């Protein structure tokens, strides 16, 4: 992924102007899950270029077509079926178990970026690996009344803020579902708080528009993406 990180850096600092804060919050070694808010197509590439460590980012499988699909595969990104993909979760766990990093946009699809709701895939990974979760706020990749499909003009100012790492674990006596829901709530709160801190520090607001006009299939994917099916079954499979 070395060459692609260079491309990410060029995107962040040549094509656009990206201010990066909180790199010191990212552990220098060991497995890390980067959980970022999602407002634009550019969030993944911007995160990739801003992070101080290499990562494999989960990207919707619809993007893995043609030349773009070739680039995504060559740079180590992972296709995910947002209707519930167990395979990519287990592959991501293997990557984390090897001490590497995973990037995930747990809101499931582009939206307002407030992290009001996230899917449980990030919680499953955190519970079933030794990885910490670093919440990441990305601002500026879509602003004001920008359309969901729009790309910002070159030179726009972006802000990437890495919040403090958090750890989640199972508690004695909890069922798999309770553990999953609690972990997801903790991660959601950390991500939402990081987004709010980034807004206050940077003065950059989130976009005005929200994805009310998204097709039903994509709205459904927001809640099911990478979440799989019953948590107890997931937890049993990896124990």
C-alpha positions as CSV (number, residue, x, y, z in Angstrom):
1,X,0.0,0.0,0.0
2,X,3.1,2.3,0.0
3,X,2.5,3.7,-3.4
4,X,-1.2,4.4,-2.8
5,X,-0.5,6.2,0.5
6,X,1.6,8.6,-1.6
7,X,-1.4,9.1,-3.9
8,X,-3.5,9.8,-0.8
9,X,-1.0,12.4,0.4
10,X,-1.1,14.2,-2.9
11,X,-4.9,14.2,-2.9
12,X,-4.8,15.7,0.7
13,X,-2.1,18.2,0.3
14,X,-1.7,19.0,-3.4
15,X,-5.2,18.7,-4.9
16,X,-6.8,19.8,-1.7
17,X,-5.7,21.5,1.5
18,X,-6.1,19.2,4.4
19,X,-5.5,20.1,8.0
20,X,-4.8,16.9,10.1
21,X,-5.1,17.0,13.9
22,X,-4.7,14.3,16.5
23,X,-2.2,12.0,14.9
24,X,-0.7,11.5,18.3
25,X,-3.9,9.7,19.3
26,X,-3.1,6.8,16.9
27,X,-1.1,4.0,18.4
28,X,2.2,3.5,16.6
29,X,1.9,-0.3,16.6
30,X,-0.7,-3.0,17.1
31,X,-4.1,-3.4,15.5
32,X,-6.3,-0.3,15.0
33,X,-9.8,0.2,13.7
34,X,-10.2,3.7,12.2
35,X,-14.0,4.6,12.3
36,X,-14.8,7.7,10.4
37,X,-18.0,9.7,9.6
38,X,-19.1,9.6,6.0
39,X,-20.3,12.6,4.0
40,X,-18.7,12.2,0.6
41,X,-17.1,9.8,-1.9
42,X,-13.7,11.3,-1.0
43,X,-13.8,10.4,2.7
44,X,-12.1,7.1,2.3
45,X,-9.2,8.4,0.1
46,X,-8.8,11.5,2.4
47,X,-8.6,9.2,5.5
48,X,-6.1,6.9,3.7
49,X,-3.8,9.8,2.9
50,X,-4.1,11.5,6.3
51,X,-3.6,8.6,8.7
52,X,-0.1,8.0,10.1
53,X,-0.5,4.3,9.5
54,X,-1.4,2.1,6.5
55,X,-4.8,0.6,6.5
56,X,-7.2,-1.5,4.5
57,X,-10.5,0.4,4.0
58,X,-13.9,-1.4,3.6
59,X,-15.4,0.0,0.4
60,X,-18.8,-0.9,-1.1
61,X,-18.4,-3.6,-3.7
62,X,-20.2,-1.6,-6.3
63,X,-17.1,0.6,-6.6
64,X,-14.9,-2.4,-7.6
65,X,-15.5,-2.0,-11.4
66,X,-13.3,-1.1,-14.3
67,X,-10.1,0.9,-13.7
68,X,-11.3,2.2,-10.3
69,X,-11.8,-1.4,-9.2
70,X,-8.3,-2.3,-10.3
71,X,-6.9,0.6,-8.3
72,X,-8.9,-0.2,-5.2
73,X,-7.7,-3.8,-5.2
74,X,-4.1,-2.9,-6.0
75,X,-4.1,-0.5,-3.0
76,X,-5.4,-3.2,-0.6
77,X,-9.0,-2.0,-0.2
78,X,-11.6,-4.6,0.7
79,X,-15.0,-4.9,-1.2
80,X,-18.0,-5.3,1.1
81,X,-21.5,-6.4,0.3
82,X,-23.6,-3.9,2.4
83,X,-26.6,-6.3,2.7
84,X,-24.6,-8.2,5.4
85,X,-21.1,-9.5,4.6
86,X,-19.6,-12.0,7.1
87,X,-16.7,-12.8,4.8
88,X,-15.2,-9.3,4.9
89,X,-15.6,-9.2,8.7
90,X,-13.6,-12.4,9.1
91,X,-11.0,-11.2,6.7
92,X,-10.8,-7.9,8.5
93,X,-10.4,-9.7,11.8
94,X,-7.5,-11.7,10.3
95,X,-5.8,-8.4,9.3
96,X,-6.3,-7.0,12.8
97,X,-5.0,-10.2,14.4
98,X,-1.8,-9.6,12.3
99,X,-1.4,-6.2,14.0
100,X,-2.5,-4.2,11.0
101,X,-5.2,-1.5,10.6
102,X,-8.7,-1.5,9.2
103,X,-10.6,1.6,8.1
104,X,-14.4,1.6,8.2
105,X,-17.2,4.2,7.6
106,X,-19.7,2.8,10.0
107,X,-22.6,5.1,9.1
108,X,-22.9,2.7,6.1
109,X,-23.5,5.3,3.4
110,X,-23.0,9.0,2.7
111,X,-25.1,11.3,4.8
112,X,-25.0,14.2,7.3
113,X,-21.9,12.9,9.0
114,X,-23.2,13.3,12.5
115,X,-22.8,9.6,13.4
116,X,-26.4,9.5,14.8
117,X,-26.5,5.8,13.8
118,X,-23.8,3.3,12.9
119,X,-23.8,-0.4,11.8
120,X,-22.6,-3.1,14.1
121,X,-19.8,-4.3,11.9
122,X,-17.3,-2.0,13.7
123,X,-18.5,-3.2,17.1
124,X,-18.1,-6.9,16.0
125,X,-14.5,-6.2,14.9
126,X,-13.7,-4.4,18.1
127,X,-15.2,-7.1,20.3
128,X,-13.5,-10.0,18.4
129,X,-10.0,-8.6,18.1
130,X,-7.5,-6.9,20.3
131,X,-7.9,-3.7,18.3
132,X,-8.6,-0.3,19.7
133,X,-11.0,2.0,17.8
134,X,-9.8,5.5,16.7
135,X,-12.8,7.7,15.9
136,X,-12.1,10.0,12.9
137,X,-14.0,13.2,11.9
138,X,-13.7,14.2,8.3
139,X,-15.0,17.7,7.4
140,X,-15.1,19.7,4.2
141,X,-15.4,16.9,1.6
142,X,-19.0,18.0,1.2
143,X,-20.3,21.4,2.5
144,X,-23.4,23.5,2.5
145,X,-26.0,22.3,0.0
146,X,-23.5,20.2,-2.1
147,X,-25.2,17.3,-3.7
148,X,-24.5,13.8,-2.3
149,X,-22.7,12.9,-5.6
150,X,-20.7,16.1,-5.9
151,X,-16.9,16.3,-5.7
152,X,-15.3,19.4,-4.3
153,X,-13.3,21.7,-6.5
154,X,-9.5,21.4,-6.1
155,X,-8.1,23.7,-3.4
156,X,-10.9,23.3,-0.9
157,X,-9.9,23.0,2.8
158,X,-10.5,19.7,4.5
159,X,-10.2,18.9,8.1
160,X,-9.3,15.4,9.5
161,X,-9.4,14.9,13.3
162,X,-8.2,11.7,15.0
163,X,-9.9,11.4,18.4
164,X,-8.6,9.4,21.4
165,X,-8.5,5.7,20.9
166,X,-11.1,3.7,22.9
167,X,-11.2,0.0,23.7
168,X,-14.4,-2.1,24.0
169,X,-14.8,-5.6,25.4
170,X,-17.3,-8.1,26.5
171,X,-18.6,-7.9,30.1
172,X,-19.3,-11.0,32.2
173,X,-22.9,-12.2,31.9
174,X,-23.6,-10.3,28.7
175,X,-25.2,-12.1,25.7
176,X,-23.6,-11.5,22.3
177,X,-26.4,-9.2,21.3
178,X,-26.1,-7.0,24.4
179,X,-22.3,-6.8,24.0
180,X,-22.6,-5.8,20.4
181,X,-25.2,-3.2,21.0
182,X,-23.3,-1.7,24.0
183,X,-20.0,-1.6,22.0
184,X,-21.7,0.0,19.0
185,X,-23.3,2.6,21.3
186,X,-19.8,3.4,22.9
187,X,-18.2,3.7,19.4
188,X,-21.1,5.8,18.1
189,X,-20.8,8.2,21.0
190,X,-17.0,8.5,20.6
191,X,-17.4,9.2,16.9
192,X,-20.2,11.7,17.3
193,X,-18.2,13.5,20.0
194,X,-15.1,13.6,17.8
195,X,-17.1,15.1,15.0
196,X,-18.5,17.7,17.3
197,X,-15.0,18.6,18.6
198,X,-13.7,18.8,15.1
199,X,-16.5,21.2,14.2
200,X,-15.8,23.4,17.2
201,X,-12.0,23.5,16.6
202,X,-12.1,24.0,12.9
203,X,-15.2,26.1,12.4
204,X,-16.1,23.9,9.5
205,X,-19.8,22.8,9.6
206,X,-21.2,19.6,8.3
207,X,-23.2,19.7,5.0
208,X,-26.8,20.9,5.1
209,X,-28.3,18.1,3.0
210,X,-29.1,14.6,4.2
211,X,-29.7,11.5,2.1
212,X,-33.5,11.6,2.1
213,X,-33.6,11.0,-1.6
214,X,-31.4,7.9,-1.5
215,X,-32.9,4.8,-3.1
216,X,-34.6,2.5,-0.6
217,X,-32.0,-0.2,-1.2
218,X,-29.2,2.2,-0.1
219,X,-31.2,3.5,2.9
220,X,-31.7,-0.1,4.0
221,X,-28.0,-0.8,3.5
222,X,-27.3,2.0,6.0
223,X,-28.6,-0.2,8.9
224,X,-27.5,-3.6,7.6
225,X,-24.1,-2.9,6.1
226,X,-21.4,-5.2,7.4
227,X,-23.6,-5.9,10.4
228,X,-24.2,-9.5,9.5
229,X,-27.0,-11.4,11.2
230,X,-27.6,-12.4,14.8
231,X,-24.7,-11.3,17.0
232,X,-24.7,-14.4,19.1
233,X,-24.1,-16.5,16.0
234,X,-21.2,-14.2,14.9
235,X,-19.6,-14.4,18.3
236,X,-19.9,-18.2,18.5
237,X,-18.2,-18.6,15.1
238,X,-15.0,-16.8,16.2
239,X,-14.7,-18.1,19.7
